[in-house]
């Protein structure tokens, strides 16, 4: 990698990864001229109470399938492999230590996470290390002192919880990459039957 690269981290449960995730990532790449987005599935978000519906392996594999033909997308299992808990500031520092010092780092987050940032662990460290890319999804985020932020709109209607519900009820959904849809069907993921 060259030192002038712009790399964004996109973390989440991706349970499952859907077209909304990919559309948001593409908008960030286009609007901020990013070189790469690093998709990092987590074991379980510290902001969610329930475990993911699919296993770590399945969520990782679905991300790999969905991004296989996207040149700027890379998937990494760092948070799935490290002992829990995972904190974003630690994850960023891990990757930062492997990159040239002049690499610009970004963190792609949603409006709800932007609002919750003051409660994140070691947010001051994270705010020094990254520029935030905040996806509004119909809501207008506002700047915050001490945080470098870029605001983009993402209005894709896909919702992972709605997709899981549809799959449990055997209702077709068109918000999944075809390879992900096939994988879910082959493995009977999110099925209501045991």
C-alpha positions as CSV (number, residue, x, y, z in Angstrom):
1,X,0.0,0.0,0.0
2,X,1.2,3.5,-0.7
3,X,1.4,6.0,2.1
4,X,-1.2,8.4,0.7
5,X,-4.1,5.9,0.8
6,X,-7.4,6.6,2.4
7,X,-8.9,3.6,4.2
8,X,-12.2,3.3,6.0
9,X,-13.2,0.7,8.6
10,X,-16.7,-0.6,8.5
11,X,-17.6,-2.7,11.5
12,X,-20.8,-4.5,12.4
13,X,-22.5,-7.8,12.9
14,X,-23.5,-8.0,9.2
15,X,-26.2,-10.5,10.2
16,X,-26.6,-10.8,7.2
17,X,-24.7,-8.4,5.0
18,X,-27.2,-6.8,2.7
19,X,-27.4,-4.3,-0.3
20,X,-27.8,-1.4,2.1
21,X,-24.4,-2.0,3.6
22,X,-22.8,-2.2,0.2
23,X,-24.6,0.9,-1.0
24,X,-23.5,3.0,2.0
25,X,-19.9,1.7,1.5
26,X,-20.0,2.7,-2.2
27,X,-21.3,6.1,-1.4
28,X,-18.5,6.7,1.0
29,X,-15.9,5.5,-1.5
30,X,-17.3,7.8,-4.2
31,X,-17.8,10.9,-2.1
32,X,-14.6,10.7,-0.1
33,X,-12.4,9.1,-2.8
34,X,-11.5,6.2,-0.5
35,X,-9.0,3.6,-1.7
36,X,-10.3,0.8,0.4
37,X,-13.1,-0.1,2.9
38,X,-12.2,-2.8,5.4
39,X,-15.3,-4.7,6.5
40,X,-14.8,-6.0,10.0
41,X,-17.5,-8.3,11.4
42,X,-17.7,-8.4,15.2
43,X,-18.7,-11.2,17.4
44,X,-21.4,-9.2,19.0
45,X,-21.8,-5.4,19.0
46,X,-21.4,-4.0,22.5
47,X,-24.5,-1.9,21.7
48,X,-26.8,-4.9,21.0
49,X,-28.2,-7.3,23.6
50,X,-28.8,-10.5,21.5
51,X,-26.3,-12.8,19.9
52,X,-26.2,-12.8,16.0
53,X,-28.5,-15.1,14.2
54,X,-25.7,-16.6,12.1
55,X,-22.4,-18.0,13.3
56,X,-19.2,-16.0,13.1
57,X,-18.0,-18.2,10.3
58,X,-21.2,-17.8,8.3
59,X,-21.3,-14.0,8.7
60,X,-17.7,-13.8,7.6
61,X,-18.3,-16.0,4.6
62,X,-21.4,-14.0,3.5
63,X,-19.3,-10.8,3.7
64,X,-16.6,-12.4,1.5
65,X,-19.2,-13.6,-1.0
66,X,-20.9,-10.1,-1.1
67,X,-17.6,-8.2,-1.7
68,X,-15.7,-10.8,-3.8
69,X,-16.0,-8.7,-7.0
70,X,-15.6,-5.2,-5.4
71,X,-12.0,-4.0,-5.9
72,X,-12.0,-1.6,-3.0
73,X,-13.5,-4.0,-0.5
74,X,-11.6,-6.2,1.9
75,X,-12.9,-8.4,4.7
76,X,-10.9,-9.1,7.8
77,X,-11.7,-11.5,10.7
78,X,-9.6,-9.7,13.3
79,X,-12.4,-9.1,15.8
80,X,-13.8,-12.6,15.3
81,X,-10.4,-14.1,16.1
82,X,-9.2,-12.0,19.0
83,X,-10.4,-12.6,22.6
84,X,-13.5,-10.5,23.5
85,X,-14.4,-7.9,24.2
86,X,-13.6,-5.9,21.0
87,X,-13.3,-2.1,21.2
88,X,-13.2,0.0,18.0
89,X,-10.2,2.1,19.3
90,X,-8.2,-1.1,19.8
91,X,-9.1,-2.5,16.4
92,X,-8.1,0.8,14.7
93,X,-4.8,0.8,16.5
94,X,-4.1,-2.8,15.5
95,X,-4.4,-1.9,11.8
96,X,-2.8,1.5,12.1
97,X,0.4,-0.2,13.4
98,X,0.6,-2.0,10.1
99,X,0.1,1.0,7.8
100,X,2.3,3.8,6.7
101,X,2.0,6.8,9.1
102,X,0.5,9.1,6.4
103,X,-2.4,6.8,5.7
104,X,-5.7,8.6,6.3
105,X,-8.1,6.5,8.4
106,X,-11.8,6.7,8.5
107,X,-14.6,5.0,10.4
108,X,-18.0,4.5,8.7
109,X,-20.8,4.6,11.2
110,X,-24.6,5.2,11.3
111,X,-26.4,8.2,12.8
112,X,-27.3,6.2,16.0
113,X,-23.7,5.4,16.6
114,X,-22.6,9.0,16.0
115,X,-25.1,10.0,18.7
116,X,-23.7,7.4,21.1
117,X,-20.0,8.1,20.5
118,X,-19.4,10.0,23.8
119,X,-20.2,6.7,25.6
120,X,-17.7,4.6,23.5
121,X,-14.6,3.3,25.3
122,X,-11.5,5.6,24.8
123,X,-13.4,7.7,22.3
124,X,-10.7,10.5,22.7
125,X,-8.1,8.1,21.3
126,X,-10.4,7.0,18.5
127,X,-11.2,10.6,17.6
128,X,-7.5,11.3,17.2
129,X,-7.0,8.3,14.9
130,X,-9.9,8.5,12.5
131,X,-12.2,10.8,10.6
132,X,-15.8,9.7,11.0
133,X,-18.1,9.1,8.0
134,X,-21.6,9.4,9.4
135,X,-24.5,7.9,7.4
136,X,-27.6,10.0,8.1
137,X,-30.3,7.6,6.8
138,X,-32.9,10.3,6.7
139,X,-31.6,12.0,9.9
140,X,-29.3,15.1,9.8
141,X,-26.2,14.6,12.0
142,X,-24.5,17.7,13.3
143,X,-20.8,18.4,13.8
144,X,-19.3,17.8,17.2
145,X,-16.2,19.6,18.6
146,X,-13.1,17.4,18.7
147,X,-14.4,15.1,16.0
148,X,-13.4,15.2,12.3
149,X,-16.5,14.1,10.5
150,X,-18.0,13.8,7.0
151,X,-21.8,13.4,6.6
152,X,-23.4,11.4,3.8
153,X,-27.0,10.3,3.3
154,X,-27.9,6.7,3.0
155,X,-31.6,5.9,2.4
156,X,-31.5,2.3,1.4
157,X,-34.5,0.5,2.9
158,X,-32.8,-2.7,3.8
159,X,-32.7,-3.7,7.4
160,X,-30.9,-6.8,8.7
161,X,-33.7,-7.5,11.3
162,X,-36.4,-7.3,8.7
163,X,-34.4,-9.5,6.4
164,X,-34.0,-12.1,9.2
165,X,-37.7,-12.0,9.9
166,X,-38.6,-12.4,6.2
167,X,-36.2,-15.4,5.9
168,X,-37.7,-17.0,9.1
169,X,-41.1,-16.7,7.5
170,X,-39.9,-17.9,4.1
171,X,-40.7,-14.6,2.5
172,X,-38.3,-13.8,-0.4
173,X,-36.2,-10.7,0.0
174,X,-34.4,-8.9,-2.9
175,X,-32.0,-7.0,-0.6
176,X,-29.3,-9.7,-0.6
177,X,-26.4,-10.3,-3.0
178,X,-27.3,-13.4,-5.1
179,X,-24.4,-15.4,-3.7
180,X,-25.4,-14.5,-0.1
181,X,-29.0,-15.5,-0.9
182,X,-27.8,-18.9,-2.2
183,X,-25.5,-19.4,0.8
184,X,-28.3,-18.7,3.2
185,X,-30.6,-21.0,1.4
186,X,-28.1,-23.8,1.2
187,X,-27.3,-23.6,4.9
188,X,-30.9,-22.9,6.0
189,X,-29.7,-19.9,7.9
190,X,-32.3,-17.8,9.9
191,X,-34.8,-20.6,9.3
192,X,-37.4,-21.0,12.0
193,X,-36.9,-24.7,12.0
194,X,-34.2,-26.1,14.2
